[in-house]
């Protein structure tokens, strides 16, 4: 089949739009709305909020454990079916939660359903699809698709809050589940295809396919990846950066309160941070196609360090707002850079397996950070210890990135294979 004329709209951008919406549901209806249900659930069942938080931690553990298996499945099976399964599991679990009177069952439904939704429609699946459909414009496409995680965080909370007021928490979560099923299933079924070749196209809509990436016989197995320096450098550096930023964001309201900022203004800080995250995803994603991605990771390290140094000066609201924008912009760049780095180093053919195997590396810093930041305040009465430790970790990440060797920087792309 002949390739479409250059002026035609490339179908891959439809795929980007579909996974953008999918990530909006998978992330927006999980992480960002979880806190809205804590108060009504605590009141109805008479349990503490810390007990309720175990459901979110359980979901994160399930995602970490299952990511390697789902990543391999994305490389070998129709992604459309995996996304449909994730949407049905998450949507139906939310409807079931609204009908369930037993708290342990609610927790189990939340953990399993949202983990399936995150794996089926979240960043892993989105990055796999984008890496297959784009090559020259991969960074830009990854950045645009990743907007979904921030967009879901901006749109879902106010809508869910209004639904809780109107219909109660059970009606609100059932409405969320039903909306996901009604919106996502047609989008997935009509738009998603594993690769452009399925429609007679090539990545980026080019007239010719890109040169194939160097892949060892049998693909990138865990044993081969374990002997590859880039795999560990990318996983550890991105894990530390995401863990630090990810543990600061949920603690922004209490951090702001320590500096004398009201709750209402603290909520505004979160909005500014989310908007900056959208800008960061688009900006870093576009630039990633033009410059050394290692340089961009150093930029995120500098931005994080600048935020931490500013926090150590006990700023007022204006300083916090500026710092929040800097932090959000740096966080926005991490997700598209992660996908672009893995695609550059390992190609799109085994992308799902590689990202799935690396995902568990990113989880321990996030778990540790979620516990470490509030512990610092409980132990010392301030967050200064957390800021100090994070500055030192940022310096360590900057040094670690010196070990990263991208294919264009190596004499041979197949150097890792020679070591295998």
Residue pairs with C-beta under 8 A, 6 or more apart in sequence:
1 200
2 200
3 200
3 201
3 202
3 205
3 206
3 207
4 10
4 201
4 205
6 205
6 207
8 205
10 201
10 204
10 205
11 196
11 199
11 201
11 205
12 130
12 133
12 134
12 141
12 196
12 201
12 203
12 204
12 205
13 141
14 191
15 129
15 130
15 133
15 191
15 192
15 193
16 130
16 133
16 141
16 144
16 145
17 191
18 187
18 188
18 191
18 192
19 121
19 125
19 126
19 129
19 130
19 145
19 148
20 126
20 144
20 145
20 147
20 148
20 151
21 148
21 183
21 184
21 187
22 83
22 87
22 121
22 122
22 125
22 126
22 148
22 184
22 187
22 188
23 121
23 122
23 123
23 126
23 145
23 146
23 148
23 149
23 152
24 148
24 149
24 151
24 152
24 155
24 156
25 87
25 90
25 117
25 121
25 152
25 180
25 183
25 184
26 86
26 90
26 117
26 118
26 120
26 121
26 122
26 152
27 118
27 122
27 148
27 149
27 152
27 153
28 148
28 149
28 151
28 152
28 153
28 155
28 156
28 157
29 90
29 94
29 114
29 117
29 152
29 156
29 160
29 176
29 180
30 59
30 114
30 117
30 118
31 56
31 153
32 152
32 153
32 156
32 157
33 156
33 157
33 160
33 176
34 56
36 157
36 160
36 161
36 164
37 52
37 164
37 169
37 173
38 49
38 52
38 53
39 49
40 164
40 168
40 169
41 47
41 52
41 103
41 106
41 169
42 48
42 49
42 52
44 169
45 103
47 103
52 107
54 107
55 106
55 107
55 110
55 111
57 367
58 107
58 111
59 110
59 111
59 114
59 115
59 118
60 363
60 366
60 367
61 363
62 111
62 112
62 115
63 115
63 118
63 119
63 122
63 359
63 363
64 359
64 360
64 363
65 360
66 115
66 119
67 119
67 124
67 355
67 356
67 357
67 359
67 360
68 222
68 353
68 356
68 357
68 359
68 360
69 356
70 82
70 119
70 120
70 124
70 125
70 352
70 356
71 124
71 128
71 352
71 353
71 354
71 355
71 356
71 357
71 359
72 352
72 353
72 356
73 82
73 352
74 82
74 124
74 125
74 128
74 351
74 352
74 353
74 356
75 128
75 219
75 349
75 350
75 351
75 352
75 353
78 194
79 125
79 128
79 129
79 192
79 194
80 188
80 189
80 192
80 193
80 194
82 120
82 125
83 120
83 121
83 125
83 184
83 188
83 192
84 120
84 185
84 188
84 189
85 116
85 120
86 116
86 117
86 118
86 119
86 120
86 121
86 125
87 117
87 120
87 121
87 180
87 181
87 184
87 185
87 188
88 181
88 185
89 112
89 113
89 116
89 117
89 120
90 113
90 114
90 116
90 117
90 118
90 120
90 121
90 177
90 180
91 117
91 177
91 178
91 180
91 181
91 184
92 113
92 177
92 181
93 109
93 110
93 112
93 113
93 114
93 116
93 177
94 113
94 173
94 174
94 176
94 177
94 180
95 174
95 177
95 178
96 109
96 113
97 106
97 109
97 110
97 113
97 170
97 173
97 174
97 177
98 170
98 171
98 173
98 174
98 177
99 170
99 174
100 106
100 109
117 180
119 125
121 184
123 146
123 149
123 335
123 339
124 352
124 355
124 356
124 359
125 352
126 145
126 146
126 148
127 142
127 145
127 338
127 339
127 342
127 343
127 351
127 355
128 348
128 351
128 352
128 355
129 192
129 194
130 138
130 141
130 142
130 145
130 339
131 138
131 142
131 339
131 342
131 343
131 348
131 351
132 194
132 195
132 196
132 203
132 348
132 351
133 141
133 195
133 196
133 203
134 140
134 141
134 142
134 203
134 204
135 203
135 204
135 206
135 210
135 348
136 203
136 204
136 206
136 210
136 289
137 204
137 289
138 288
138 289
138 339
138 340
138 343
139 284
139 285
139 286
139 287
139 288
139 289
139 293
139 336
139 337
139 340
140 282
140 285
140 286
140 288
140 289
141 285
142 285
142 288
142 335
142 336
142 339
142 340
143 281
143 282
143 283
143 284
143 285
143 286
143 288
143 332
143 336
144 281
144 282
144 285
146 281
146 285
146 332
146 335
146 336
147 278
147 281
147 282
149 277
149 335
150 274
150 275
150 277
150 278
150 281
150 332
151 278
153 274
154 271
154 274
154 275
154 278
156 176
160 172
160 176
163 171
163 172
163 175
163 176
164 171
164 172
166 172
167 175
193 199
196 202
196 203
196 205
197 209
202 208
202 209
202 210
203 209
203 210
203 348
212 347
212 349
213 346
213 347
213 348
213 349
213 413
214 347
214 413
214 414
214 417
215 346
215 347
215 349
215 350
216 224
216 414
216 416
216 417
216 420
219 349
219 350
219 353
220 346
220 350
220 353
220 354
222 357
223 420
224 416
224 417
224 420
225 231
225 354
225 357
225 358
227 416
227 419
227 420
228 416
228 419
228 420
229 403
229 405
229 416
230 345
230 404
230 405
230 406
230 416
231 345
231 354
231 358
232 361
233 400
233 401
233 403
233 404
234 338
234 341
234 342
234 345
234 358
234 404
235 358
235 361
235 362
236 361
236 400
237 297
237 397
237 400
237 401
237 404
238 334
238 337
238 338
238 362
239 361
239 362
239 363
239 364
239 365
239 366
240 365
240 393
240 396
240 397
241 297
241 300
241 301
241 304
241 334
241 397
242 331
242 334
242 362
242 365
242 366
243 362
243 364
243 365
243 366
243 368
243 369
244 304
244 365
244 369
244 390
244 393
244 394
245 304
245 327
245 330
245 331
245 334
246 331
246 366
246 369
246 370
247 366
247 368
247 369
247 370
247 372
247 373
248 255
248 307
248 327
248 369
248 373
248 390
249 270
249 273
249 327
249 331
250 370
251 373
251 374
251 383
252 266
252 269
252 270
252 273
252 324
253 263
253 266
253 267
253 269
253 270
254 374
254 377
255 311
255 320
255 383
256 265
256 266
256 269
256 317
256 320
257 263
257 266
258 377
258 382
258 383
259 314
259 315
259 316
259 317
259 320
260 316
261 269
261 316
261 317
261 320
265 317
268 321
269 320
269 321
269 324
270 324
272 321
272 324
272 325
272 328
273 324
273 325
273 327
273 328
273 331
274 328
275 328
276 324
276 325
276 326
276 327
276 328
276 329
276 332
277 328
277 329
277 331
277 332
278 332
279 328
279 329
279 332
280 328
280 329
280 330
280 331
280 332
280 333
281 332
281 333
281 335
281 336
282 332
283 329
283 332
283 333
284 296
284 300
284 332
284 333
284 336
284 337
285 333
285 336
285 340
287 296
288 296
288 336
288 337
288 340
292 406
292 409
293 337
293 340
293 341
293 344
293 406
294 401
294 404
294 406
296 333
296 337
297 337
297 401
297 404
298 398
298 401
299 330
299 333
300 330
300 333
300 334
300 337
301 394
301 397
301 398
301 401
303 326
303 327
303 329
303 330
304 327
304 330
304 390
304 394
305 391
305 394
305 395
306 323
306 326
307 323
307 326
307 327
307 330
308 387
308 390
308 391
308 394
309 391
310 319
310 322
310 323
310 326
311 323
311 383
311 387
312 384
312 387
312 388
313 319
315 322
315 323
338 355
339 355
341 406
342 351
342 354
342 355
342 358
343 351
344 406
344 407
344 408
345 406
345 407
346 354
372 386
372 389
373 383
373 386
376 382
376 383
376 384
376 385
376 386
376 389
377 383
377 386
379 385
405 415
407 413
412 418
